[in-house]
């Protein structure tokens, strides 16, 4: 009996020991599983934080395709140039922007973003600012005058220390670009000028880009839609008028002609004008200043409408040339002159400040007025 009692006691002790070991094993397993879950959650949290940080960094910049040629001569047309083809990251919502393209400055104004501009080349006595943007940027206190379009004030630029410099073809030569880099080493220099062959498309694309850069895409789209609508309306009028047009540029006593493929190619591509004049086969496409012509050329081409732009008035403070300069014995029989269909264009909008939203819109309105006047009964 004592033996049985002892056996039972030993058996119970073994069972208790086994039960205790089993319980401890379950606790260890539970602890390990809990530790693994915590570690996984922490790892996932770290990855999410990294992703969010990366997204925030990406959201703070915007990519820009910077494509242009840095020439060795004025406007990059002389000598062997350096082709720039790169994608740069620009800070979004920057208020440290310098603009040398006065057309694009008008786009900032159209979007209500002019306060983000630190300075621009207003010229002596603000002569470079045409009527379209002079009221916006004339303040010396709010907008530093950075000199001329071809001769920037590098000291004034250095004092601003901008983040972004937007340039036009007038600055895209090695001398100017080099000096800009020295004066503002922390700035991204981007070329923003509209191309002659895709003028209005470039204006619209730049409007949308700036809208995205400053998170005002809806406003930018409204502007683009309005420009498209006005372009279509004027295009219909031009087609219906069937008036052969001659674009004449005056500069002092010299006359030049801008035809298809030249600086104002959009008059033919976008507005749909037929050029009254053609270039000689031996001549290359018209350059920035056009091809020199004579009064005999105007008489021979006999345009129904003449668009007259005075470059001399654009680059100086002189008054615009009157259309009377085209009237003489040689041109007396020209339809446009006989019918008083000579329209004087705003030289700042067409020569100095072209390529931006407000200035492009002003160009559309001028063409609309010219065609309306020429076709009025």
C-alpha positions as CSV (number, residue, x, y, z in Angstrom):
1,X,0.0,0.0,0.0
2,X,2.8,2.4,0.9
3,X,4.4,1.5,-2.4
4,X,1.3,2.3,-4.4
5,X,0.9,5.6,-2.5
6,X,4.5,6.5,-3.3
7,X,4.0,5.6,-7.0
8,X,0.9,7.8,-7.2
9,X,2.7,10.7,-5.6
10,X,5.7,10.3,-8.1
11,X,3.3,10.1,-11.0
12,X,1.4,13.2,-10.0
13,X,4.7,15.1,-9.6
14,X,5.8,14.1,-13.1
15,X,2.5,15.2,-14.5
16,X,2.8,18.6,-12.8
17,X,6.4,19.1,-14.0
18,X,5.4,18.2,-17.6
19,X,2.4,20.6,-17.4
20,X,4.7,23.4,-16.2
21,X,7.2,22.8,-19.0
22,X,4.4,22.8,-21.6
23,X,3.0,26.1,-20.3
24,X,6.4,27.7,-20.4
25,X,6.9,26.6,-24.0
26,X,3.6,28.2,-25.1
27,X,4.5,31.4,-23.3
28,X,7.9,31.5,-25.1
29,X,6.2,30.8,-28.5
30,X,3.7,33.5,-27.9
31,X,6.4,35.9,-26.9
32,X,8.4,35.1,-30.0
33,X,5.4,35.5,-32.3
34,X,4.6,38.8,-30.6
35,X,8.1,40.0,-31.1
36,X,8.1,39.0,-34.8
37,X,4.8,40.8,-35.3
38,X,6.1,43.9,-33.6
39,X,9.3,43.8,-35.7
40,X,7.2,43.4,-38.9
41,X,5.0,46.3,-38.0
42,X,8.0,48.5,-37.2
43,X,9.6,47.6,-40.6
44,X,6.5,48.3,-42.5
45,X,6.2,51.6,-40.7
46,X,9.7,52.6,-41.6
47,X,9.1,51.7,-45.3
48,X,5.9,53.8,-45.3
49,X,7.7,56.7,-43.7
50,X,10.5,56.4,-46.3
51,X,7.9,56.3,-49.1
52,X,6.1,59.4,-47.7
53,X,9.4,61.2,-47.4
54,X,10.3,60.4,-51.0
55,X,6.9,61.6,-52.2
56,X,7.2,64.8,-50.2
57,X,10.6,65.5,-51.8
58,X,9.2,64.7,-55.3
59,X,6.2,67.0,-54.6
60,X,8.6,69.9,-53.7
61,X,10.1,69.9,-57.2
62,X,8.9,69.8,-60.8
63,X,10.8,68.4,-63.8
64,X,11.6,70.7,-66.7
65,X,12.9,69.6,-70.1
66,X,15.6,72.2,-70.7
67,X,16.5,72.2,-74.4
68,X,18.3,75.0,-76.3
69,X,21.5,75.9,-77.9
70,X,24.2,78.1,-76.4
71,X,25.7,79.9,-79.3
72,X,29.0,81.7,-79.6
73,X,27.4,84.8,-81.2
74,X,24.4,87.0,-80.5
75,X,21.2,85.0,-80.0
76,X,23.3,81.9,-80.7
77,X,23.2,82.2,-84.5
78,X,26.9,82.5,-85.1
79,X,29.5,79.9,-84.8
80,X,29.5,76.4,-83.4
81,X,27.1,76.2,-80.4
82,X,26.6,73.8,-77.5
83,X,23.4,71.9,-77.4
84,X,21.7,71.7,-74.0
85,X,19.4,68.7,-73.6
86,X,18.7,67.9,-70.0
87,X,15.9,67.5,-67.4
88,X,16.2,69.7,-64.4
89,X,14.3,69.7,-61.1
90,X,12.9,73.1,-60.2
91,X,11.6,74.0,-56.8
92,X,7.9,74.3,-56.8
93,X,6.2,77.5,-55.6
94,X,9.5,79.4,-55.7
95,X,9.4,83.1,-54.9
96,X,13.0,83.5,-56.0
97,X,12.6,83.7,-59.8
98,X,14.4,86.0,-62.2
99,X,13.0,86.3,-65.7
100,X,14.8,87.6,-68.8
101,X,12.0,86.5,-71.1
102,X,9.5,89.3,-70.8
103,X,6.9,87.3,-72.6
104,X,6.9,84.6,-69.9
105,X,6.8,87.4,-67.3
106,X,3.4,88.3,-68.8
107,X,2.4,84.6,-68.3
108,X,3.2,84.9,-64.6
109,X,1.0,88.1,-64.5
110,X,-1.8,86.3,-66.3
111,X,-1.8,83.6,-63.7
112,X,-1.6,86.1,-60.8
113,X,1.9,84.9,-59.9
114,X,3.9,88.1,-60.5
115,X,4.9,88.4,-56.9
116,X,7.1,85.4,-57.3
117,X,9.4,87.3,-59.6
118,X,12.4,89.1,-58.0
119,X,13.7,91.0,-61.0
120,X,13.6,91.3,-64.8
121,X,15.4,93.4,-67.5
122,X,13.3,96.5,-67.7
123,X,15.9,98.6,-69.6
124,X,16.6,102.2,-69.1
125,X,13.5,104.0,-67.8
126,X,11.6,100.8,-68.1
127,X,11.7,101.1,-71.9
128,X,11.7,97.3,-72.5
129,X,8.3,97.0,-70.8
130,X,5.5,97.4,-73.2
131,X,2.1,98.6,-72.3
132,X,0.9,95.0,-71.7
133,X,3.1,94.5,-68.7
134,X,4.5,97.9,-67.7
135,X,1.7,98.5,-65.1
136,X,2.6,95.1,-63.5
137,X,6.4,95.4,-63.2
138,X,7.2,99.1,-63.2
139,X,7.8,99.2,-59.4
140,X,11.5,99.4,-58.6
141,X,10.8,98.4,-55.0
142,X,9.0,95.1,-55.9
143,X,10.9,94.2,-59.1
144,X,14.6,94.9,-59.4
145,X,15.7,96.2,-62.8
146,X,18.3,93.8,-64.2
147,X,19.4,96.0,-67.0
148,X,18.9,95.3,-70.7
149,X,17.9,92.1,-72.5
150,X,21.3,91.7,-74.1
151,X,23.4,93.4,-71.4
152,X,22.1,92.2,-68.0
153,X,23.1,93.9,-64.7
154,X,25.1,91.0,-63.2
155,X,25.7,92.8,-59.9
156,X,22.0,93.3,-59.3
157,X,21.4,89.7,-60.2
158,X,24.1,88.4,-57.8
159,X,22.5,90.4,-55.0
160,X,19.2,88.6,-55.5
161,X,20.6,85.1,-55.3
162,X,17.7,83.5,-57.3
163,X,16.8,79.9,-57.4
164,X,15.6,80.0,-61.0
165,X,16.6,82.1,-64.0
166,X,14.4,82.0,-67.1
167,X,16.1,83.1,-70.3
168,X,15.2,83.9,-73.9
169,X,17.1,83.5,-77.1
170,X,18.7,86.9,-76.6
171,X,20.7,85.5,-73.6
172,X,21.4,82.1,-75.1
173,X,25.0,82.8,-76.0
174,X,28.1,81.6,-74.2
175,X,29.2,85.0,-72.8
176,X,25.8,85.8,-71.2
177,X,25.1,82.3,-69.9
178,X,28.6,82.1,-68.4
179,X,28.2,85.4,-66.6
180,X,24.7,84.4,-65.4
181,X,26.2,81.2,-63.9
182,X,28.9,83.3,-62.1
183,X,26.5,85.8,-60.8
184,X,23.9,83.3,-59.6
185,X,25.7,80.0,-58.9
186,X,22.8,78.5,-57.0
187,X,20.2,79.1,-59.7
188,X,18.9,76.7,-62.4
189,X,19.1,78.4,-65.8
190,X,16.3,77.3,-68.1
191,X,15.4,78.4,-71.6
192,X,11.7,79.3,-71.9
193,X,11.3,81.1,-75.2
194,X,8.6,80.1,-77.6
195,X,9.8,78.7,-81.0
196,X,8.7,80.4,-84.2
197,X,7.4,77.2,-85.8
198,X,5.3,76.2,-82.8
199,X,4.7,79.6,-81.2
200,X,1.2,79.4,-79.7
201,X,1.6,75.7,-78.7
202,X,4.7,76.7,-76.8
203,X,2.9,79.6,-75.2
204,X,0.1,77.3,-74.1
205,X,2.5,74.6,-72.8
206,X,4.5,77.1,-70.8
207,X,1.3,78.5,-69.3
208,X,0.3,75.0,-68.2
209,X,3.8,74.3,-66.9
210,X,3.9,77.4,-64.7
211,X,0.3,76.6,-63.6
212,X,1.5,73.2,-62.4
213,X,4.7,74.7,-60.9
214,X,2.5,76.9,-58.7
215,X,-0.5,74.6,-58.2
216,X,-2.9,76.8,-60.3
217,X,-3.6,74.2,-63.0
218,X,-7.3,75.1,-63.3
219,X,-6.5,78.8,-63.9
220,X,-3.9,77.9,-66.5
221,X,-6.4,75.6,-68.3
222,X,-9.0,78.4,-68.4
223,X,-6.4,80.7,-70.0
224,X,-5.4,78.2,-72.5
225,X,-9.0,77.4,-73.5
226,X,-9.7,81.1,-73.9
227,X,-6.7,81.6,-76.1
228,X,-7.7,78.6,-78.2
229,X,-11.2,80.0,-78.7
230,X,-9.9,83.4,-79.7
231,X,-7.4,81.9,-82.1
232,X,-10.1,79.8,-83.8
233,X,-12.3,82.9,-84.2
234,X,-9.5,85.0,-85.8
235,X,-8.5,82.1,-88.0
236,X,-11.9,81.9,-89.5
237,X,-11.9,85.6,-90.2
238,X,-8.5,85.5,-91.9
239,X,-9.7,82.6,-94.1
240,X,-12.9,84.4,-95.0
241,X,-11.0,87.6,-95.9
242,X,-8.8,86.0,-98.5
243,X,-6.5,89.0,-98.2
244,X,-2.9,88.4,-99.2
245,X,-0.8,89.8,-96.3
246,X,2.7,91.3,-96.3
247,X,4.5,91.7,-92.9
248,X,6.8,94.7,-93.2
249,X,9.3,95.7,-90.5
250,X,10.7,99.2,-90.4
251,X,14.0,100.2,-88.8
252,X,14.9,103.8,-89.4
253,X,14.8,104.1,-93.2
254,X,15.1,100.4,-93.9
255,X,12.3,98.0,-94.8
256,X,12.3,94.3,-94.1
257,X,10.0,91.4,-95.0
258,X,9.1,88.5,-92.7
259,X,7.7,85.6,-94.7
260,X,6.8,81.9,-94.3
261,X,9.4,80.1,-92.1
262,X,10.7,83.3,-90.5
263,X,10.4,84.9,-87.1
264,X,6.7,85.4,-87.5
265,X,5.9,82.1,-89.1
266,X,2.9,81.7,-86.8
267,X,1.1,84.4,-88.8
268,X,0.9,81.8,-91.6
269,X,0.7,78.6,-89.6
270,X,-1.6,79.6,-86.8
271,X,-3.6,82.5,-88.2
272,X,-3.7,81.1,-91.7
273,X,-2.6,84.2,-93.7
274,X,-1.3,83.8,-97.2
275,X,1.9,85.7,-97.7
276,X,1.7,88.2,-100.6
277,X,5.5,88.0,-101.0
278,X,7.8,85.1,-101.5
279,X,11.5,84.8,-100.9
280,X,13.9,84.2,-103.7
281,X,15.0,80.6,-104.1
282,X,18.5,81.6,-103.4
283,X,17.5,83.1,-100.0
284,X,17.4,81.2,-96.8
285,X,14.5,81.4,-94.4
286,X,14.1,84.9,-93.0
287,X,16.2,85.5,-89.9
288,X,15.3,87.5,-86.8
289,X,15.4,90.8,-88.6
290,X,13.8,89.7,-91.9
291,X,15.0,90.2,-95.5
292,X,15.6,93.7,-96.7
293,X,13.0,94.8,-99.3
294,X,12.3,97.9,-101.5
295,X,9.2,99.8,-102.3
296,X,9.2,98.1,-105.7
297,X,8.9,94.7,-103.8
298,X,5.7,96.0,-102.1
299,X,4.3,97.2,-105.4
300,X,5.1,93.9,-107.2
301,X,3.5,91.8,-104.4
302,X,0.5,94.0,-104.1
303,X,-0.8,92.9,-100.7
304,X,-4.4,93.4,-99.6
305,X,-3.3,93.9,-96.0
306,X,0.0,95.2,-94.7
307,X,1.1,94.5,-91.1
308,X,3.6,97.2,-90.1
309,X,6.0,96.7,-87.2
310,X,8.6,99.3,-86.2
311,X,11.6,97.6,-84.7
312,X,13.3,101.0,-84.1
313,X,10.5,102.1,-81.8
314,X,10.8,98.8,-79.9
315,X,14.5,99.1,-79.1
316,X,14.5,102.8,-78.4
317,X,12.2,105.4,-76.8
318,X,11.3,106.9,-80.1
319,X,7.7,107.0,-81.5
320,X,6.5,104.3,-83.8
321,X,6.9,104.9,-87.5
322,X,3.7,106.1,-89.2
323,X,2.2,104.0,-92.0
324,X,2.7,107.1,-94.2
325,X,6.3,105.9,-94.7
326,X,5.0,103.3,-97.2
327,X,3.1,105.9,-99.3
328,X,4.9,107.2,-102.4
329,X,4.6,107.1,-106.1
330,X,6.0,103.6,-106.4
331,X,3.4,102.1,-104.0
332,X,0.5,104.3,-104.9
333,X,-1.3,101.5,-106.7
334,X,-1.0,98.9,-103.9
335,X,-4.4,97.6,-102.8
336,X,-3.5,97.8,-99.0
337,X,-2.4,101.4,-99.3
338,X,-5.3,102.5,-101.5
339,X,-7.8,100.8,-99.2
340,X,-6.1,102.1,-96.1
341,X,-5.4,98.5,-95.0
342,X,-2.1,99.2,-93.3
343,X,-2.2,98.2,-89.6
344,X,0.5,99.4,-87.2
345,X,1.4,96.7,-84.7
346,X,2.6,97.3,-81.1
347,X,6.4,96.9,-81.4
348,X,6.9,95.8,-77.8
349,X,4.4,93.0,-78.0
350,X,5.7,91.8,-81.3
351,X,9.5,92.3,-80.9
352,X,10.6,92.6,-77.3
353,X,7.9,90.9,-75.2
354,X,6.5,88.2,-77.5
355,X,6.2,84.6,-76.4
356,X,4.1,84.9,-73.2
357,X,0.4,84.6,-72.5
358,X,-0.7,88.2,-72.2
359,X,1.5,89.4,-75.1
360,X,0.3,86.5,-77.3
361,X,-3.3,87.4,-76.4
362,X,-2.6,91.0,-77.3
363,X,-1.2,89.8,-80.7
364,X,-4.3,87.8,-81.4
365,X,-6.5,90.9,-80.6
366,X,-4.3,93.1,-82.9
367,X,-4.8,90.7,-85.8
368,X,-8.5,90.5,-85.1
369,X,-8.7,94.3,-85.3
370,X,-6.6,94.4,-88.4
371,X,-8.8,91.9,-90.3
372,X,-12.0,93.5,-89.0
373,X,-10.9,96.9,-90.3
374,X,-9.7,95.5,-93.6
375,X,-13.0,93.7,-94.2
376,X,-15.4,96.3,-92.9
377,X,-17.9,97.5,-95.5
